[in-house]
Amino acid sequence: MINKELVKKRFEKSLKTYNDNAIAQKHMAKTLIDYLPCYNYNSILEIGCATGILTGYIKEKLHFCQFYANDIVCKASKYIDKIIPGNIFINGDIEEIILNNKYDLIISNACLQWCSDIEKTISKLMKALNKKGILAFSTFGDNNLKEIKKIFNFENRLYSTEQLKNILNRYNILSFEEEEIRLEFDTPVDILRHLKNTGANALVQMTLTKSKLKNFEEKYCELYRTKQSVYLTYNPVYTVITNYS
């Protein structure tokens, strides 16, 4: 089970460092926008807005009248206010809050992987769409952070990429694509710092002692070092679905 309080705490702590470190997430936000079937929506709800990386692309590329932003971290609202003044901010866990409005587009970047029950969440979001509305989101596939998972020997995913697609098959799938992004770093410690600065260290709930850190560095270099750097893999999955055929 995902520890939502830990996720909230880690992301709140990383707000100031997120934009400078969220390299993969920036790429994902831009790519997700490109998969949308049109760029005109009356009302938009963004789930997990954080510091507004996706929000910025929404403002730049989409036409809309009303913009709603949601995040589990209340402090995220000040970032969104700077990008889209007059937005309506909805604070809380998307799995728990009640959505009283209907939207033409619900969109989320690198967020829904934190849901304890993604099937139930997708169903909830689809019910919050207007007729002919769109749900577009990016999440992560089976190979995401595979190097970290192998070394720490953990797997906290609640669903596989194939299971996600099976969940989506009840809807009209406009896009379902995935890719791999490899980021390079000078040292394994830089990778840990990168994960901490993006809040993704909520995945690994452990304390690294000096000996454990040394073992981590040695094993990482042994398995995942090129001539000039060490690398980390992201595995984005992009989904766009509707209720209509």
N, C-alpha and C positions, 0 to 999 in steps of 0.2 A: 504494500500500500504506500502511495506517495505521501510524504510528510508535508502537508500544505503550509504549516507554520514555518517549517524550515525553508521551504521555497520562498515564502513571503519575506522572511528575514534576510535570506541571501540576496534576493533581487533588490530589496530596499537598500541594502548595503552597497550594491554595485551600481546604483543609478548614476553616480558621478563618473564612473569609469566605463560604463557600458558602451557609449557611442564610439569611443576610441578603440575598443577591443572587439566589437561585434561585427567582425569582417564577414563571416558567413551569413549572418542574419541580414546585413545590408544587401548582400547579393540576393538573398531569398526574397526580401521585400520587393525589390525591383522586378524580379522574375515573376512573382505572384501577380503583380499588377498587369504584366504583359499577357498573362493567361486569361484575363477577364474578357468576356464576349463583347462588352461595350463599355464606354467610359461615362455614361450619363445615368445618374441615380438620384432620386429625390431625397431619400434618407439612407444614411450609412451608419452602421454600428461597427466599431473596431474593437475586437476582443484582445486583451493583453497588450495594451498600447505602449506600456513602459515609457521610454524616453522619446517616443515619437518617430522612430526611424521609418516605419511604414506610413505613419501619419503624414510625414513630409512628402512621400511619393503620392499619397492620396490627394493632397492639396495641389500638387504639381500637375497630376495627370487626369484626375477625375473631376466631373462636374456634378455638384450636389447642392441641395438647399439646407438640409439638416445633418449635423454630424454629432454622433454620440461616441464616446470613448469609455472603455472599461479597463480597469486593472485592479488586481488584488492589492496593490500598493497605492495608498491614497496620495502619496507625494508625487506620483506620476502626473497628476493633474496639472501641476505647474509647468511641466514640459509641454503638454498638449496645448495649454492656454497660449503659449508663445507662438505655436504653429498655426492653430485654428482658433482665434478668439471667438467667444460665443458658443463654443462647443458645450455639450451636456455630458458631464463626467459621471459615470456610474461606478462607484467603488465597491469591490467585493469579488469573491470567487464566483466565476461564471457558472459553476456547477450548483451553486446555492442561491444566487440572487434570482429574483423574479423579473422577467422582462415584460413590461406592461405595454410596450409599443410594438408596432410592426415596421419592418425595414425592407428596403429594396435590395440592399447589399449588406451582408454580414461578412466581415473579413478579419482574418487573424494570421499573424506571422509568428512562427516558432513559439507557440503558446499551448496549443491543445494537447501536446504530448504530456503535459502536467496533469491532465484530467484523470481522475480515478476511474471513471466510466465514460470513455469517449463515445461509445454508441449512444448512451442516454443523452450526452451533451449535444451530439450532432442532431438527434431527434428534437431536442429542445430548441436548438437554433433554427432548424428548418420550420418549426411551428411559428417562429417569430418573424418569418418572412412574409411580405406581401405576395399577392398572386404574381407569378413570374419572377419572383425574387431569386437572388443568387447567394449561395454560401461558398466563399472562397477561403481556403486556408493552406498554410504550409506547416508541415510537421517534420518528423525525422524517421528515416527508415531503419532497417535492421543493422546496417553497417555504421550507424552514427557513433562517433567516438570509439570505434572498435578497438583502437590501440589501448585506450584507458580501460575499457571493459575487460580486455584480455589480461592486462597486468594486475588489475585489482580483483579479477575473477568475480565480476558481478554482472547482473542482468536484471534491471528493474522495469523493463518495458512490460506494459500490461497487454500489449497486442503486437502482432507482427505486421509487416507491410501487407502481406496477403490477407490477414484477418481484417485489416482496415479496409481493403478494397471490397471484401465480402460484405462488410457493414454498409458500404456506400452503394452497393449494387441495387438496393431498393429504390434509389433515387436516379435521376437522369444525370449521368456523369458527363460533363463537358470536357474536363481535363483530369488526367491522373498520370503525372509524370514524376520521375525521380532522377537524381544525379548524385555524383560524388564530388566533393570539393576538398582538396588537400591543402592545408595550411602548413607553412614551414616556420620553424622557430630555431633559435640558436641552441637552446638547451631544454631538457625535460622540465626543469623548474620554470622556464618561461611558459611552458604549456599549462602547468598548474596555475600559474599567475593569470594566464589568459582565461582559464575556466572560472577562476575566482572573480575576475573583473567583469565577467558577463553573467554571473549568478549561476552558471551551470555547475558549480561545485556542490550544489544541492543534490546532485546525483550520487556523489561519493560521501557517505556519512561516516567519516572516520578521521582520526587524528594521526598525522604522520610524525612519528618520532624521528630523531636524527638517523637512526639505523634503518628505519623503514624508508625514509627519504633517499638515503644512499642506495638502498636496494632498488628502489624505483628508478632512480637515475641510471644505474648500471644496466638494468634489464631493458629499459626503454632504448638506451643507446645501442644495445646489442641487437634488438629486434627492429627498430624503426629509425635508424640513422642512415642518411645518405652521406656523400662525401663532405657536404658543407652544412648540413642541418638535420634536425629531427622533424617529424611531420605528424599531423593529426588530421583525421578524416571526418568530414561532415557528410551526412547523407540526407539531403533535403527531399521531401515528397510534397508535390504541389497538387492540390485538389480543387476543382470547381464543380459544384453540383447545383441542380435545381429540382423543383417539385413538378415541373411541367415537361412534357415531351415535345 
